[in-house]
């Protein structure tokens, strides 16, 4: 398979056409979405379609991870020789779904954002 060439690859700068580095946080968070091209120093933004697909991918990852978590939890809480801990140790299980969901969001949002990556020149004000 051919290597990525400037002007054709998804991470090509829309201003100069050269390959540029796209920070991961620009696909995950939309607060300050402007960044600079590593070659021409022009202002670039990640397209709205890329940001939307990144969010959709992250939410799909959260849904699958939490469904798996609660399915596993229902199997573990069945009566048997190894019941779930009770008391203070049980409170350590409370933040676990949040951590699982956050990890799944990041793990799935990044690939979805990279697969649909499109860059645009930032509007000048």
Secondary structure, 3 states (H helix, E strand, C coil): CCCCCCCCCCCECCCCCCECCCCHHHHHCCCCCEEECCCCCCEEEECHHHHHHHHHHHHHHHHHHHHHHHHHHHHHCCCCCCCCCCHHHHHHHCCHHHHHHHHHHHHHHHHHHHHCCCEEECCCC
